[in-house]
Amino acid sequence: MVMSALTFFLGCSMQRPDVSRASFGQLPDGRRVELFTLRNGHGIEVRAMTYGAIITSTQTPDRTGTREDIVLGFDSLAGYLAGSPYFGAIVGRYANRIARGQFVLDGVTYNLARNNGPNSLHGGARGFDKELWSGEPFHNDSAAGVRFRYESPDGEEGYPGMLSVQVTYTLTDTDELILDYEATTTKATPLNLSQHTYWNLHGREGTILDHVLRLAASAFTPVDSTLIPTGQIAPVAGTPFDFRQPTAIGARIGESNEQLRFGRGYDHNWVIDQVRPGALTLAARLEDPVSGRAIEISTTEPGVQFYSGNFLDGSITGKGGRVYGQRTGLCLETQHFPDSPNHANFPSTILRPGQHYRSQTIIAFHVVTR
């Protein structure tokens, strides 16, 4: 039986959603970082800070009512500054990879930082995950949230146009975390924003290999050895990439398969089965059979990058002294396709002056009681 956390906690005293703000340290240049805590009345709490618009913590109950933090990260700002694999961050200006750090737009060649082998990843050497955003909290009878804003200068990390970005996190009393993305630009520019939370629904212990995943995707975009899409859109049927039925992540991750070898596991973009482009679609469902925690992710984006934490290698010590080894977390990054500026057959990621970029992703929290 599947219940929302709201249904699970009907017997508890109900409280209105609220939000608080506090200091979370300082950057080396003295600028202050703020932390916002969103709460609803059903045992769900989300914390996010102005550095990188990073979600630092998400606490939800299991089937016994025990709350745990189900996202990877650090206990203090210092961990994020020392070197983080994008834990909980907004990634941009272009989420995922751009081949050879280069694209051509309106006849002009633009060169980006190559910070992932021969390619550019998540906006370059200093993407949006490493910038200080402004934050403004809000709440009403049914939701609490925070609006983050960032102004990306023309030419930042090689991208054209001054980009004005707003990302809003809203925690509702129906146990949904709503992510709303908006942007405008002064020049034509590629734009692909995503949220890079690493999930482990167990809480503090274990890998994600026993998590059960369903992806509403009949196709994916195969990659080369540097994880750049070949341009092909391939059916998942008959491959280890078929998650149209709920499947344990560890069930096929070790199979002999060239794509799995290139990614050291799953690190690919799935093509969501949308009714129409831009329609809000249930893209993914993730469940931990042990705790009963589950999330459902709906999005207006055409793709989702499922990354099974293959490059976590035990070199990072996170919250509570936990060592993050391989596959202790996974990402489900709603997005446009990787390297789209270099593939005319992929949905366009070009934002032009006068246009308003809008994207929405909704994460619904559930408890499976069976």
C-alpha positions as CSV (number, residue, x, y, z in Angstrom):
1,M,0.0,0.0,0.0
2,V,1.4,3.4,-1.0
3,M,0.6,6.5,1.1
4,S,1.8,10.0,0.9
5,A,3.5,11.3,4.0
6,L,0.4,13.4,4.5
7,T,-1.9,10.3,4.7
8,F,0.6,8.5,6.9
9,F,0.6,11.3,9.4
10,L,-3.1,12.0,9.6
11,G,-3.1,10.9,13.2
12,C,-0.5,13.6,14.1
13,S,-1.1,17.2,15.0
14,M,-1.2,19.2,11.8
15,Q,1.0,22.3,11.4
16,R,1.1,25.0,8.7
17,P,4.1,24.9,6.4
18,D,6.8,27.3,7.5
19,V,10.3,28.5,6.6
20,S,13.2,29.8,8.6
21,R,16.5,31.3,7.6
22,A,19.9,31.2,9.3
23,S,23.6,31.8,8.7
24,F,25.5,28.9,7.1
25,G,29.0,30.4,7.2
26,Q,31.0,32.7,5.0
27,L,32.8,32.3,1.6
28,P,36.6,33.0,1.6
29,D,35.8,36.6,0.3
30,G,33.6,37.2,3.4
31,R,30.2,37.0,1.7
32,R,27.6,35.4,4.0
33,V,25.9,32.2,3.0
34,E,22.3,31.7,4.2
35,L,20.4,28.4,4.9
36,F,16.7,28.2,4.5
37,T,14.7,25.4,6.2
38,L,11.3,24.4,4.7
39,R,8.9,22.3,6.8
40,N,5.4,20.9,6.5
41,G,3.2,19.3,9.1
42,H,3.8,15.7,7.9
43,G,7.4,15.1,8.9
44,I,9.1,16.5,5.8
45,E,11.9,19.1,6.0
46,V,14.0,20.5,3.2
47,R,17.1,22.7,3.7
48,A,18.7,24.7,1.0
49,M,21.4,27.3,1.0
50,T,22.3,30.3,-1.2
51,Y,25.7,28.9,-2.2
52,G,24.9,27.0,-5.4
53,A,21.2,26.9,-4.5
54,I,22.2,23.6,-2.9
55,I,19.7,21.3,-1.2
56,T,21.7,20.3,1.8
57,S,19.2,18.0,3.5
58,T,15.8,16.4,2.9
59,Q,14.3,14.6,5.8
60,T,11.3,12.2,5.4
61,P,9.7,9.5,7.5
62,D,9.9,5.8,6.8
63,R,7.0,3.3,7.3
64,T,7.6,3.4,11.1
65,G,7.6,7.2,11.2
66,T,11.3,7.4,11.7
67,R,12.8,10.4,9.9
68,E,16.1,10.3,8.1
69,D,18.0,12.6,5.8
70,I,17.8,10.9,2.4
71,V,20.3,13.1,0.4
72,L,24.1,13.1,0.3
73,G,26.1,16.1,1.3
74,F,28.1,17.7,4.1
75,D,27.4,19.0,7.6
76,S,29.0,22.4,7.0
77,L,29.8,24.8,4.2
78,A,33.4,23.9,4.3
79,G,32.7,20.5,2.8
80,Y,31.0,22.0,-0.2
81,L,33.8,24.5,-0.7
82,A,36.5,21.9,-0.5
83,G,35.2,19.8,-3.4
84,S,31.8,18.4,-4.0
85,P,30.6,16.2,-6.9
86,Y,27.6,18.7,-7.3
87,F,25.8,17.4,-4.2
88,G,22.3,18.9,-4.2
89,A,23.3,21.8,-6.5
90,I,21.6,23.7,-9.3
91,V,23.9,22.9,-12.3
92,G,24.2,25.3,-15.3
93,R,24.5,27.2,-17.4
94,Y,24.4,23.9,-19.2
95,A,23.7,20.8,-17.1
96,N,25.5,17.7,-18.3
97,R,28.2,17.5,-21.0
98,I,29.0,19.5,-24.1
99,A,31.5,17.8,-26.5
100,R,35.0,19.2,-26.7
101,G,33.8,22.2,-24.8
102,Q,32.6,23.8,-28.0
103,F,29.4,24.7,-29.9
104,V,28.4,26.9,-32.8
105,L,25.5,29.3,-32.5
106,D,24.3,31.6,-35.2
107,G,27.6,31.1,-37.1
108,V,29.8,31.9,-34.1
109,T,32.0,29.3,-32.4
110,Y,32.0,29.4,-28.6
111,N,34.7,27.7,-26.4
112,L,34.0,26.5,-22.9
113,A,36.2,25.1,-20.1
114,R,37.0,21.4,-20.6
115,N,36.5,20.2,-17.0
116,N,35.5,16.6,-17.7
117,G,38.2,15.0,-19.8
118,P,37.8,16.5,-23.3
119,N,34.4,17.8,-22.5
120,S,32.6,20.6,-20.6
121,L,30.5,19.5,-17.7
122,H,27.7,21.3,-15.7
123,G,28.6,24.8,-16.9
124,G,32.4,24.6,-16.8
125,A,35.1,25.2,-14.2
126,R,32.8,27.5,-12.2
127,G,29.2,26.7,-12.9
128,F,26.1,27.9,-11.1
129,D,26.8,25.3,-8.3
130,K,29.8,27.4,-7.2
131,E,28.1,30.8,-7.3
132,L,26.4,32.7,-4.5
133,W,22.7,33.2,-5.2
134,S,20.3,35.6,-3.4
135,G,17.5,33.9,-1.5
136,E,14.0,35.1,-0.4
137,P,11.7,32.9,1.7
138,F,7.9,32.8,1.5
139,H,5.0,30.8,3.0
140,N,1.3,30.6,3.0
141,D,-1.4,28.2,4.4
142,S,-0.4,25.4,2.1
143,A,3.3,25.8,1.2
144,A,6.6,27.1,2.2
145,G,9.5,28.0,-0.1
146,V,12.5,30.0,-1.1
147,R,13.3,31.9,-4.3
148,F,16.9,31.9,-5.4
149,R,18.2,34.4,-8.0
150,Y,21.4,34.7,-9.9
151,E,22.7,37.0,-12.6
152,S,25.1,35.3,-14.9
153,P,27.3,37.9,-16.7
154,D,27.7,37.9,-20.5
155,G,30.7,35.7,-21.3
156,E,30.7,33.8,-18.0
157,E,32.4,30.5,-18.6
158,G,32.4,31.3,-22.3
159,Y,28.6,31.5,-22.7
160,P,27.0,34.5,-24.5
161,G,24.4,36.8,-23.0
162,M,23.6,38.1,-19.5
163,L,21.3,35.5,-18.1
164,S,18.8,36.3,-15.3
165,V,17.9,33.1,-13.5
166,Q,15.3,32.3,-10.8
167,V,14.9,28.9,-9.2
168,T,12.0,28.4,-6.7
169,Y,11.8,25.5,-4.2
170,T,8.3,25.0,-2.8
171,L,7.4,22.4,-0.2
172,T,3.6,21.8,-0.1
173,D,1.3,20.4,2.5
174,T,0.6,17.6,0.0
175,D,4.2,16.4,0.4
176,E,5.5,17.7,-2.9
177,L,8.8,19.6,-3.5
178,I,8.1,21.8,-6.6
179,L,11.1,23.1,-8.5
180,D,10.3,26.0,-10.8
181,Y,13.0,27.3,-13.1
182,E,12.8,30.7,-15.0
183,A,15.3,32.7,-17.0
184,T,15.8,35.4,-19.6
185,T,18.8,36.4,-21.6
186,T,20.2,39.4,-23.5
187,K,21.8,37.2,-26.2
188,A,21.0,33.8,-27.7
189,T,22.5,31.2,-25.4
190,P,22.2,27.4,-24.7
191,L,20.5,26.9,-21.4
192,N,19.8,23.6,-19.6
193,L,19.2,23.8,-15.8
194,S,18.9,20.8,-13.5
195,Q,18.9,19.9,-9.8
196,H,21.8,17.5,-8.9
197,T,20.6,15.9,-5.6
198,Y,22.1,12.4,-4.8
199,W,19.3,10.2,-3.2
200,N,19.7,7.3,-0.9
201,L,16.2,6.5,0.5
202,H,17.7,4.2,3.2
203,G,19.0,7.3,5.0
204,R,22.5,7.0,6.4
205,E,23.4,3.5,5.5
206,G,23.8,1.2,2.5
207,T,24.0,1.5,-1.3
208,I,21.3,2.2,-3.8
209,L,21.6,-1.1,-5.6
210,D,18.4,-2.5,-3.9
211,H,16.4,0.6,-4.7
212,V,13.6,-0.2,-7.2
213,L,13.4,2.2,-10.1
214,R,10.8,2.8,-12.8
215,L,11.5,5.2,-15.7
216,A,8.7,6.2,-18.1
217,A,11.1,6.1,-21.1
218,S,11.0,3.8,-24.1
219,A,14.4,5.2,-25.4
220,F,17.7,6.6,-24.3
221,T,20.6,8.4,-25.9
222,P,23.7,6.1,-26.2
223,V,27.1,7.7,-25.5
224,D,30.7,7.3,-26.6
225,S,33.5,6.4,-24.3
226,T,33.6,10.1,-23.0
227,L,29.9,10.0,-22.2
228,I,28.9,12.3,-25.1
229,P,25.7,11.2,-26.9
230,T,26.3,9.7,-30.4
231,G,23.2,11.4,-31.6
232,Q,21.2,8.2,-31.8
233,I,17.9,7.7,-29.9
234,A,17.8,4.0,-29.2
235,P,15.0,1.8,-27.8
236,V,15.5,0.4,-24.3
237,A,13.7,-2.8,-25.1
238,G,15.9,-5.9,-24.6
239,T,18.7,-3.9,-22.9
240,P,19.8,-3.3,-19.3
241,F,18.3,0.2,-19.8
242,D,14.7,-0.9,-19.8
243,F,13.2,0.4,-16.6
244,R,9.7,0.7,-17.9
245,Q,8.8,-1.9,-15.2
246,P,10.0,-1.5,-11.6
247,T,13.5,-3.0,-11.5
248,A,16.1,-3.2,-8.8
249,I,19.0,-1.0,-9.8
250,G,21.5,-3.7,-9.1
251,A,19.7,-6.3,-11.1
252,R,21.5,-5.7,-14.4
253,I,24.1,-3.0,-13.6
254,G,26.9,-5.6,-13.8
255,E,26.0,-7.1,-17.2
256,S,28.4,-7.2,-20.1
257,N,27.3,-4.2,-22.1
258,E,29.3,-1.5,-23.9
259,Q,27.1,1.4,-22.6
260,L,27.4,0.2,-19.0
261,R,31.1,-0.1,-19.5
262,F,31.4,3.4,-20.8
263,G,29.5,4.8,-17.8
264,R,30.9,2.4,-15.2
265,G,27.2,1.7,-14.6
266,Y,24.3,3.9,-15.4
267,D,25.2,7.5,-16.4
268,H,22.8,8.1,-19.3
269,N,20.0,10.2,-20.5
270,W,16.6,8.6,-20.9
271,V,14.0,10.1,-23.3
272,I,10.8,10.5,-21.4
273,D,7.5,9.3,-22.9
274,Q,5.8,12.6,-23.0
275,V,2.2,13.0,-24.4
276,R,3.5,16.3,-26.0
277,P,6.6,18.4,-25.6
278,G,6.5,20.4,-22.4
279,A,3.7,18.4,-20.8
280,L,4.2,17.7,-17.1
281,T,4.9,13.9,-17.1
282,L,5.6,11.3,-14.5
283,A,9.1,10.4,-15.4
284,A,10.5,8.3,-12.6
285,R,9.6,6.4,-9.4
286,L,12.2,5.3,-6.9
287,E,11.4,3.1,-3.9
288,D,13.4,1.6,-1.1
289,P,11.8,-1.7,-0.1
290,V,13.5,-1.7,3.3
291,S,12.3,1.7,4.6
292,G,9.2,2.1,2.5
293,R,10.3,5.5,1.4
294,A,9.5,6.4,-2.2
295,I,9.7,9.4,-4.5
296,E,7.9,10.1,-7.7
297,I,9.4,12.7,-10.1
298,S,7.3,14.5,-12.7
299,T,8.7,17.1,-15.1
300,T,8.2,19.2,-18.2
301,E,11.7,18.4,-19.4
302,P,12.1,15.8,-22.2
303,G,14.9,13.8,-20.5
304,V,16.2,12.5,-17.2
305,Q,19.8,11.6,-16.5
306,F,20.0,8.5,-14.2
307,Y,23.4,8.4,-12.6
308,S,24.1,5.5,-10.3
309,G,26.9,7.1,-8.3
310,N,29.6,5.1,-10.2
311,F,32.4,7.7,-9.6
312,L,31.9,7.9,-5.8
313,D,35.0,6.1,-4.6
314,G,35.3,6.5,-0.9
315,S,37.4,9.6,-1.0
316,I,34.6,11.9,0.3
317,T,33.5,11.9,3.9
318,G,30.1,13.4,4.2
319,K,27.4,14.0,6.9
320,G,28.1,12.4,10.2
321,G,31.4,11.1,9.1
322,R,29.9,8.8,6.5
323,V,32.3,7.7,3.8
324,Y,30.6,7.9,0.4
325,G,31.7,4.8,-1.5
326,Q,30.6,3.7,-4.9
327,R,26.8,3.7,-5.4
328,T,25.9,5.2,-2.0
329,G,23.7,7.7,-3.9
330,L,22.0,8.2,-7.2
331,C,20.9,11.1,-9.3
332,L,17.7,11.6,-11.3
333,E,18.4,14.9,-13.1
334,T,15.5,16.2,-15.2
335,Q,16.9,18.0,-18.2
336,H,17.2,18.5,-21.9
337,F,19.6,16.1,-23.6
338,P,23.4,16.3,-23.2
339,D,25.3,18.0,-25.9
340,S,22.1,19.3,-27.6
341,P,23.8,22.4,-29.1
342,N,25.8,19.9,-31.3
343,H,22.9,17.7,-32.3
344,A,20.2,19.2,-34.5
345,N,17.9,16.2,-34.0
346,F,17.7,16.8,-30.2
347,P,15.2,19.2,-28.7
348,S,16.6,22.7,-28.8
349,T,18.2,24.3,-25.7
350,I,18.7,27.8,-27.2
351,L,17.1,30.7,-25.3
352,R,16.8,33.9,-27.2
353,P,16.2,37.5,-26.2
354,G,12.5,38.1,-25.6
355,Q,11.8,34.5,-24.7
356,H,11.1,33.3,-21.2
357,Y,12.6,30.0,-20.1
358,R,10.3,28.0,-17.9
359,S,10.7,24.5,-16.6
360,Q,9.1,22.6,-13.7
361,T,10.0,19.4,-11.8
362,I,7.9,18.0,-9.0
363,I,9.2,15.5,-6.4
364,A,6.4,13.7,-4.5
365,F,7.3,11.9,-1.3
366,H,5.5,8.7,-0.4
367,V,5.6,5.9,2.2
368,V,4.9,2.3,1.1
369,T,3.4,0.5,4.1
370,R,3.1,-3.1,2.8
